[in-house]
Amino acid sequence: MLLLGIILFGMVIGAGAQLLLGGSTRSIDWPMAFGSGLAGSFVGGLLVSLLSGDGLAFRPSGIIGSLVGAVLVTLGWQWWRRRSSAA
């Protein structure tokens, strides 16, 4: 059950990152949302939670860190995709 929650949370965070970067609700790339949400949640959420002293608990600092991490991963993914298609 925890694994399913983590996957759903990652997809929601990844979709939110795409929306923050200017995407519309009709053009959400769900595989990218899944990948960037999970990677961003792991990296950003873990780092911010540990740096703020919250530990590995589900806290607002981890949610904010997850969103920031997902935005960074999405930006990197979009940059890589544009770079690959231009070549």
N, C-alpha and C positions, 0 to 999 in steps of 0.2 A: 504494500500500500504506500509506503514511503517513497519507493522508486517511482510509482505512478505520479505522486504529488510533485516530486522533483522534476519529472519530465514535463508535466503541465505547467509548473511554475516557470521553467526555462522557456517554454514556448510563448507564454504570456509576456515574459520580460523581453524576449527577442522580438516579438511583434511590437511591443511598446517602443523598443529602440528604433525599429524601422519607422514607426509613426513619428517619433521625435525628429528623425532625420529628414522628414518631409514626404514620406510615402503616404499613399491613400489607403483606406481600408480594403479597397478592391485589388490592390497590387502587392499585398503582403506575400513575400516569398517564404512559405512555411518551412521548407528545408533549411533556409538560411536563418529563419527565426529560431528553429530548434537548435541548430548548431551554435549560433551566436548567443542565444539565451543560456544554454548549458555552459559554454565556455566562459561567458561573461559572468554568470552566476558563480562559477567555481573560482575564477581568478579574482574578480572584483569583490564579490561577496565575502570570500574567505579573507582576502587581504584587509578590507575595511573592518570586518568584524574583529579580526585579531588585533589590528592597530588601535581600534577604539576601546579594546579591553572587554568586549562583549563575549568573547570566546566563540564557540561554535553554535550558539543558540540562534534562534530565528528572531532577529531584532530589526528595527528600522534601519540601522546603519548597514546591515547586511543587504537589505532590500535596495537601498540607495546605491551601495557598491555594486550590486548585481546589475542594476540598470546602467550605471556608468561603464562597467566592464562590457556589457552587451553592446552599448553604443560604440565603444572603441573597437570591439571585434567586428561589428557590422561595418564601420567605416573602413577598417582594414580589408574586409572581404570585398566590399564594393570597389575599393581602389585596385585590388588584385584582379578583379573581374574586368574592370575597364582597361587595365594594363595588358591583360592577356588578350582581350579582343582587339586592341589597337595594333598588336604585333603581327 
